Amino acid sequence: MAGSADVAHRTAGVVSRGVAAGIDLVVVGMLLGSVYLGLVLARLALTPGAFRFPALDVVFSTAVCFGVAVLYLAGCWSVSGCTAGAVVMGVQVVGRRAARLKPVVALGRAVACVVLPIGLGWVAVDAERRSLQDIVFGSRVIYVRS
């Protein structure tokens, strides 16, 4: 039994985190698609006679993508510590002493992950398997199932 407790609190590696991040990227893409579809349907409902698909510029699209990704990550981490990718991979983001992240910390970590995703690669070279975001925000990603 002691072995399973060790596994449950072992820090996740680069492969588990990378796969989880890939799954989360797909989820964010689906959320963005839903936002665009909602925009299209709202425009169709408001102006059915003069309907055209909305032409989104780069600044608007980038801002919405950034906002959706940050809110998704921060919301999941502050509520349960798990995004969809984390659930699939059996990992959880925790704060100091394995506590749930505070909303402000989750928001800061989410912004850092979206702005500097390469920081997650630091897990591959850090002896304690921490990303740059983990080091800055005092978080860690642990396995929650064996």
C-alpha angles and dihedrals in degrees: 000000000000089000093059091051089054091051092048092059099035114122114252120245134229096271095053091045093045094052091046090050091050091052090048090051089056090048091051089049090053091049090051090050089052091051091051092047090050090051091050093048092047091051091047092050094048099042109019095158096051098035120157128161109261115258106219120201125222096254094051093045093048093048093049092046091050092047095047093047094047094046092047094051097040093046094049094044095048095045103041109348089241133100121192090268092049091053092051092048095042096241134126135197111232136174130226114325090014092288124146114270116262112242093249091051091045090051093049092047091048092052090048092049093050095043096041109023091159087071087075088066090069086081088077094061103030114098090219094045094244125152121220087257090054091051094049097043100034093241132133137192114231136183111252097187133038 
